[in-house]
Amino acid sequence: MTENLRVGAVTSVHGLKGEVKVFPFTDSADCFKKIKQVKAVRPGVRLQEGGRDLKVESVRFFKNMVIVHFEGTDSPEEARKLIGFELWVKRLEAPDPGENRVYTADLVGLKAVDENGTEIGTVRDIMEAVGNDLYVVEREGKEVLIPNVPVFIRNINFDAGTVTIHVIPGLLN
């Protein structure tokens, strides 16, 4: 399991008080209410190589965005410097995802197997889509998209490092 979790990205400035709009990378933006501190990192920069620690002062919601005010960011000019940054939290400080829920970052790297235990490939990414997420499974040098719905995703076993997939004709083509 990963030590740090990416929870969102700053997309724009909101208002005149230094607030920013954050696009959440979580399926429940309510988790932002529990986050006290984040590390802001430019995309493509390794988390360990830098970034900026930011204390969350307030959180509210507007449509599908999270409006966040960080301590010390009190003007639109200061807030503008954060546009494009990804926001990360330490796993130990992250809110509990809830019963029967997982952080998508923990799925990356799991072996995808069919119901007989035969390896299909490796989960390389989770793609957000309308209706449900898609597991991007690398199989024989190609990517296969598996809908994250109970019909296909039968079991996730972190101890075994596997996700069990119900394979129907045409799914892996």
C-alpha positions as CSV (number, residue, x, y, z in Angstrom):
1,M,0.0,0.0,0.0
2,T,1.2,3.5,-0.8
3,E,2.4,5.8,2.0
4,N,0.9,8.9,0.4
5,L,-2.4,9.5,-1.3
6,R,-3.2,12.0,-4.0
7,V,-6.5,13.7,-3.1
8,G,-7.0,16.4,-5.6
9,A,-5.5,19.2,-7.8
10,V,-5.8,22.9,-7.7
11,T,-7.6,24.2,-10.8
12,S,-8.2,27.9,-10.2
13,V,-8.6,30.8,-7.8
14,H,-12.0,31.3,-6.1
15,G,-13.0,34.8,-5.0
16,L,-10.8,37.5,-3.4
17,K,-9.8,35.9,-0.1
18,G,-7.1,33.5,-1.4
19,E,-9.3,30.4,-1.8
20,V,-8.7,27.9,-4.5
21,K,-10.9,25.4,-6.3
22,V,-9.8,21.8,-6.0
23,F,-10.9,19.0,-8.2
24,P,-11.1,16.0,-5.9
25,F,-9.6,12.7,-6.8
26,T,-11.8,11.0,-4.3
27,D,-15.3,9.6,-4.8
28,S,-16.5,11.5,-1.8
29,A,-15.3,15.1,-1.5
30,D,-16.6,15.0,2.1
31,C,-13.2,13.5,3.1
32,F,-11.7,17.0,2.6
33,K,-13.6,18.1,5.8
34,K,-11.2,15.8,7.8
35,I,-7.9,16.8,6.1
36,K,-5.9,19.2,8.2
37,Q,-2.7,19.4,6.1
38,V,-1.6,18.6,2.5
39,K,1.6,18.6,0.5
40,A,1.2,20.6,-2.8
41,V,3.4,19.2,-5.5
42,R,3.8,20.1,-9.2
43,P,2.6,17.2,-11.5
44,G,5.6,15.1,-12.6
45,V,7.7,16.1,-9.6
46,R,8.3,13.2,-7.2
47,L,6.7,13.8,-3.8
48,Q,9.9,13.1,-2.0
49,E,11.8,15.8,-4.0
50,G,9.8,18.8,-2.9
51,G,6.5,20.4,-2.6
52,R,4.9,22.7,-0.2
53,D,3.3,21.8,3.1
54,L,-0.1,23.6,3.4
55,K,-2.4,23.8,6.4
56,V,-6.1,23.6,5.6
57,E,-8.0,26.5,7.2
58,S,-11.4,25.9,5.7
59,V,-13.3,23.7,3.3
60,R,-16.6,24.2,1.5
61,F,-18.2,22.8,-1.6
62,F,-19.4,24.3,-4.9
63,K,-20.9,22.0,-7.5
64,N,-18.3,19.2,-8.1
65,M,-15.4,21.3,-6.7
66,V,-13.9,21.7,-3.2
67,I,-13.2,25.3,-2.2
68,V,-10.2,25.4,0.1
69,H,-8.5,28.1,2.0
70,F,-4.9,27.4,3.1
71,E,-3.2,29.2,6.0
72,G,-1.1,32.1,4.7
73,T,-2.8,32.3,1.3
74,D,-4.9,35.4,1.7
75,S,-5.0,36.9,-1.8
76,P,-5.9,35.9,-5.3
77,E,-2.2,36.5,-6.3
78,E,-1.0,34.0,-3.6
79,A,-3.7,31.5,-4.5
80,R,-2.8,31.7,-8.2
81,K,0.7,30.3,-7.4
82,L,-1.0,27.0,-6.4
83,I,-2.8,26.4,-9.7
84,G,-1.8,23.1,-11.2
85,F,-0.4,21.7,-8.0
86,E,-1.6,18.2,-6.9
87,L,-2.5,17.8,-3.3
88,W,-1.3,14.8,-1.3
89,V,-1.8,13.5,2.2
90,K,0.0,10.9,4.3
91,R,-1.9,7.7,4.6
92,L,-1.8,7.9,8.4
93,E,-3.5,11.3,8.2
94,A,-6.0,10.4,5.5
95,P,-9.7,9.8,6.4
96,D,-10.8,6.2,6.6
97,P,-12.3,5.4,3.2
98,G,-15.2,3.6,4.9
99,E,-16.5,0.1,5.1
100,N,-16.1,-2.0,1.9
101,R,-14.2,0.9,0.3
102,V,-10.5,1.3,-0.7
103,Y,-8.3,4.0,-1.9
104,T,-7.8,3.5,-5.7
105,A,-4.0,4.1,-5.3
106,D,-3.9,0.7,-3.4
107,L,-5.3,-1.1,-6.4
108,V,-2.5,-0.2,-8.8
109,G,0.0,-3.0,-9.0
110,L,-2.5,-5.8,-8.0
111,K,-2.5,-8.9,-10.2
112,A,-5.8,-9.3,-12.1
113,V,-6.9,-12.9,-12.0
114,D,-10.0,-14.7,-13.3
115,E,-12.3,-16.8,-11.0
116,N,-10.1,-19.8,-11.6
117,G,-7.0,-18.0,-10.3
118,T,-5.5,-17.7,-13.8
119,E,-3.5,-14.4,-14.2
120,I,-5.0,-12.0,-16.6
121,G,-2.6,-9.1,-16.2
122,T,-1.7,-6.2,-13.8
123,V,-3.8,-3.3,-12.7
124,R,-1.9,-0.2,-14.0
125,D,-4.4,2.6,-13.4
126,I,-7.9,3.5,-12.4
127,M,-9.7,5.6,-15.0
128,E,-12.6,7.8,-13.9
129,A,-15.6,7.5,-16.2
130,V,-19.2,8.5,-16.1
131,G,-21.2,5.9,-14.2
132,N,-18.3,3.8,-12.8
133,D,-14.5,3.7,-12.8
134,L,-12.6,1.5,-15.1
135,Y,-9.6,-0.7,-14.1
136,V,-6.9,-0.4,-16.6
137,V,-5.3,-3.8,-16.8
138,E,-2.1,-4.4,-18.7
139,R,-2.4,-7.7,-20.5
140,E,0.2,-9.0,-23.0
141,G,1.4,-5.5,-23.8
142,K,-2.1,-4.1,-24.3
143,E,-4.5,-2.3,-22.0
144,V,-7.9,-3.8,-21.2
145,L,-10.6,-1.8,-19.5
146,I,-12.6,-3.6,-16.8
147,P,-15.7,-1.8,-15.4
148,N,-15.6,-1.4,-11.6
149,V,-19.0,-3.0,-11.1
150,P,-19.9,-6.1,-9.0
151,V,-20.7,-8.1,-12.2
152,F,-17.0,-8.0,-13.1
153,I,-15.0,-7.1,-10.0
154,R,-15.7,-10.1,-7.7
155,N,-13.1,-9.8,-5.0
156,I,-10.1,-7.7,-3.9
157,N,-7.6,-9.5,-1.8
158,F,-4.7,-7.3,-0.6
159,D,-3.1,-10.1,1.3
160,A,-2.8,-12.1,-1.9
161,G,-2.2,-9.0,-4.0
162,T,-5.0,-9.9,-6.4
163,V,-8.3,-8.6,-7.8
164,T,-10.6,-11.3,-9.1
165,I,-12.5,-10.6,-12.3
166,H,-15.4,-12.4,-13.8
167,V,-14.5,-12.8,-17.4
168,I,-17.2,-12.9,-20.0
169,P,-16.7,-13.4,-23.8
170,G,-15.2,-10.4,-25.4
171,L,-14.1,-8.6,-22.2
172,L,-10.4,-9.2,-22.7
173,N,-10.3,-8.4,-26.5
